[in-house]
Amino acid sequence: MALKSSHYGLILAGGRGTRFWPRSRRARAKQILPFFGAESLIQQTVRRLRPVLPPERIWVLTNGYLRAEIVRQLPEVPRKQILAEPVGRNTAPAIGLVARILHSLDQGAVMGVFPADHYITRPTRFLRMVRSAFRAAGSGNLAVLGIQPMWPETGYGYIEFPPGFEVGSTNAVPTLSFREKPGIETAKKFVEAGNFCWNAGMFFGRAGVFLEALRLYLPKTATLLAGLPPFASRAFAAKLKQVFPLCESISIDYAVMEKAGNVVGLAADNVGWNDVGSWNAVYELARRDRNGNASRSEMIQQSSSGNYVDAADKLVALLGVKDLIIVDTPDALLVADRGQAQKVGGLVKLLEKQKRDRLL
């Protein structure tokens, strides 16, 4: 069943996905790539939300490199609702910008914020929690939807809930704290405690409540966004280019959620969530042969195991290798140990330092 007409979805799609180089580039980033089947991650995200949010109530915020391709991939979403931020300023200004627009169009707007590049295998269970998060936000709270941790992960932030809270409950409870990405020993303690969940970057709130929180905790950015002309006016785009670069570059977590006193949370369990954060995550989600090899292209192998291959129209032959990531594109080839997959973004920084822009 669809949510109320005052409920809107904001899909954040401005990231570069540098850990997915060389497949992911500035103009062809992770969120618009098809890792699992024919649909890109952002197409899957929109399809997943459609039972509760029709396309006319979905907004997308991306960057200038990606907007045209996202418009092409999402013909059902009104073109005017696919926005390009002039520069990247992290999630607080991004959410503030769309909250400003929605509040001007609908004083009662309640918005849910979703990353464009996550993968969820049990959408029905997930949407049950989304409905509950919207309901919690409708009463004036800021709500966060966490994910039950399945292992001690150091790559995610954590949300602390009251002891004894019920994972999977549709009743939101006040959160106690937001924690930065921990070391492995701290992550183990979080999981053992039972009242910490992964922060998946999904936030809910009335547009007006988000704006009020920015006025309290990020007043410079709030003032800049408040000075924008009406969204439908010709002056909007030009003014946005002037003021958005002046906004503080900070996440909504640090700017608002850690400080606000009206934050409640829910924790989803068993929804099959994955943030698809590296090539190794793609490997873990892919179909594998009996030797643990996964491939998006034609492959033959002998005495090889645990490898992931993505080489477009090329045959890849593996002999005596294990636990490798092999990604071939027309102008670059990545060969990496799967255990080092989180560090692929460091290669992109090296290319930037060398000013090899054509490979970015």
N, C-alpha and C positions, 0 to 999 in steps of 0.2 A: 504494500500500500504506500502511495506517495506521501511525502511529508506535507505539512501546511504550505500554502502559497507564499508565506513570508519566510520560508527556509531556503537558503541558498548554499551552493557549494563553491568553494574556491580551490582550484587545483594549482599548486605551485610547481611550475615547470621551467624554472630559469637556470637550473644547475648545468654544469658542463660535463659531469660524469667522467672526470679525468682518469679514474681507476679502470675505465673501460677502453682506454686507448689501446690500439689504434682504430678500433671500430667507432668509438665515440669521439667526435670532433666538435669544434665550436658550432658549426652549422649542421651537425648531424649527431646531436648528443644522445646520451643513454635513453632518455625518456621517449624519444621518437623512434627507437630501434625495436625490431621484433625478435626478442630473445626466445620467446616461448610461443610457437605457432606463428600465424600470419599477422596478428595484431601487435602493434607497438605497445609499450608499457602504458603510455598515456591513453591510448584507445581502450585498453583493458580497464583502466581506472574509470573512465567515463561510462563504459558499459556496466561496470560493477555498481556504480551509483545510480544508474537509471531507474531501478525499481523504486527509489525514494526521491530522486531529484531529476526531473525532466531536463533535457538539454537547455531549455530557455531559462533555467534557473542555475545553470552552471557557468562559472567564470573561470578563466585561465589567465594566469600571470606568467609570462615567459620573458625572453629577451629578443632583441632585434634580429639576431642570427637565426632563431628558430621559429619566429611567429608565422612566416609564410607556410612552412611545412606543417605546423600544427593546424593552421586554418585548413590546409588541404586534407589532413588526416581526420579532422573533426568537423565535417560539413554540417552535422546536426546542431552544433553549438553556434549561436549567432556570432557572426564575425566581429561585431562591435564588442563582444564580451571576451574576446581573446586579446589581451593587452600585452604590450611589450614595455617593460621598465627600461628607462634610458640607460641606467647602469645598475649593477648588482649592489644591493644594500642589505642583504640578509633578510630574514623573515619578518622582523618587526615593522620596518617601513613598508614591506610588500603587503602584509596583512592590513596595515593601517590605510594604505592607498585604496584597497578594494573596500574596506569598511567605510571609508569616506564616501566612495561612489554609491555603495548600496544604501547607506543611511540617507543620502540625498534623494534616492529614488523611492525608498520604502522605509519610513520611520520605524517600522516594527521588524526590520530585517534581522534574522538570526542566521549566522553563517557558520559553516563547518569548513575547516581547512584540511586539505588532504595533499600529501606529496604525490607527484605524478608518476613516480617510478617504483612503487611497491608492488608486490605480487601476493595475492591472497587466494588460497585454494578452496576456501569455504565461505563464499560471499554471503550466503543466507545468514549464517551465524554472525558474520561481521556486521551486516546491515541491522541486525537486531540490536547490537551495541551502538551503532550510529544513531538509530532512532532514540535510544535512551539518552545519548549524549546531547542530542538536540533538545530533548525534553528538559534536561537539567539546565541547559544554557538559556532556555526560554524564560526561566524564572529570575534571570538577572545575574546568574553565576557565569564565570568563565569555567569551561569544562575541558578536561583532557582525557583522551582515550589511550590508555596504555596497553601493553601486550604482556601477558604472562611470560616470564623468562623460562626458556627451556634449558639453558645452560649459562654458566658465568661468562657473559659476553663483555669484553672490554671496549668494543667499538660503539656502544650505545650509551646514552645517558639513562638515568634511572629516576623513577618517581617513587617517593616513599608514601605509603598509605598507612592508616592507623593499624596497629596490630589486630589481627583477627578479622580483617575485612575479607569479603567473599569475592574471589576471582570469578568473573562471569556473571555477577549480579547486575541487574539492570538498574539498581539503585545507586546513584552517585554519592560518594562520601567526600568530606574535606580531605585534601592532600596535606601532607606534613612538610614535604620538601622536594626540591628537584636537585638531583646530584649529577655532576659532570661525569664524563666517561672515566670509569675507575680503573685502577690496576687490577690484576687478576685476583689477588688475595681479597681485595675489597669486594670485587664482583662475586666471589664465592660466598662471602658473608651476606651480601644482599640476597642471593638466591636462597641460602640456608635460612635466613630470617623469615622468608615467606610473605613479607608485606612490601616488597619492592617489585616494580614492574618496569619493563623497557619503555622508554620514551620514544614513541614512534612518530612524533611530530604532527599529531592530529589534534586540533584545538577547535573549540566551539564557543560561540558567544554571540550575544546581540551586537550588531555593528556599533550601536551607540555605546555599549559597555566597553568594547575594544577601544573606541576612540577616547572615552573617559580615562581608561587605564593609560593610554599613551599621554594624555594631558598630565597625568600625575607623575609618570615615571620616565617619560621621554618628551618633555615639553617642547624642545626645539623642533623635533620631527612633527609633533602634533600641530604646532603653529604653521609650519611649512605646508602640511597637507590641508589644513583648514583654509589656507589662502588660495587654493586651487579654484578656478572658475567652474561653473556647472559642467558636468561630464559631457553633455550634448553640445556644448558650445565649441565653436571653431578655435577658441583660444586655449582650450584645455590641453591639447598635446604640446603646444609650444611652452606653456607655463610649466607643465610637468617636466619637460627637459631642463628647465632652469632650476627648479627647486629640488627635484628628487636627488641629484648628486650631493646636495647639501644635508640630506638626512643622515643621521648616525647609522653606521653599519653595525647592526647588532641583531641577534636572534630574539624572537618573541619570548623564548624561554628565559633568557637572562634579563631582558628589558622589562618584562611584565609578569610572567607566570611565577617566577621565584619570589616576587615581592608582593603581589596582590593578595588580599585577605579573603577574596571571594572565589577561590579556585577549588573546584570539586573534580573528582576523577572517577573513572570506571576502568576496569581491566578486562580485556577480552581474552578468553581462553579457547584454545583449539580452533582458531580461525585459519590456520595455515599461512600465517603472515611471514613474509620475508622482505627485507628492505633491498634486496638485490644489490648489495654494497660492493661487490667485487666479482671478478671472473670466477673465483672459487665458489661464490654463491650460485652463479649460473650453472656451474658444474654439479653442485649438490642438488639442484632442482631438475637437471636434465635426465633424460633416459640414458641408462648406461648398459653396456654389454656385460657379459659374465666376467670380464676382466676389469670392469670398472672404468672403461673408456667411454667417453661421450663425444659426439661429433654432430655438427650442423652441416657437414659436407661429407663427401665420399672418403672413406678411410679403410685402409688395410693395416694389419698389425701382426707382429710376431713378438712374443716375449715382452709385451708392453702392457702396462696397467695404470689405471688412475689418471689418465690424460684427458684433457678437453681440447677439442680441435674445432676451429671455425675458420674455414679457408675458402668460402664462397664456392666457385665452380671448379676447384682444383682437387685432384686426388692427393691425399696425404698418406704417406706410408711411414709407419712407426716400427722401429726395430730396437728392442732392448732398452726402452726408455720408460720412465714412470713418473707420475705426479707432475706432469708438465701442462702449462697453458700455452697453446699455439694458436695465434690469431693472425691471419694473413689478409692484408688489404693491398690494393694496387700499388701503394707507395710506401708501405711499412709492414714489417713482420715483427710480431712479439713472440718471444720464446721465454717463458718464465716458470720458475718453480711454483707450484700451486700454493705452497706455504708462504710465498712472498707476494701473493696477489694483491693484498692491501696496499702494497708499496708502488704499484704501477703508476700512480699519480706523480710519484717522484721523478719518473722519466719525463713526464710532461713538463714539470718544472725545469728539468735540464734542457729540454728543447726550447723552452721560453728563454732561458738564460743564453742559449746559443742563437736566439732570434731566428729560429727555423719555423717561421710562421706558417708556411705551406703545409706543415705536418701537424698543425694544431687545429 
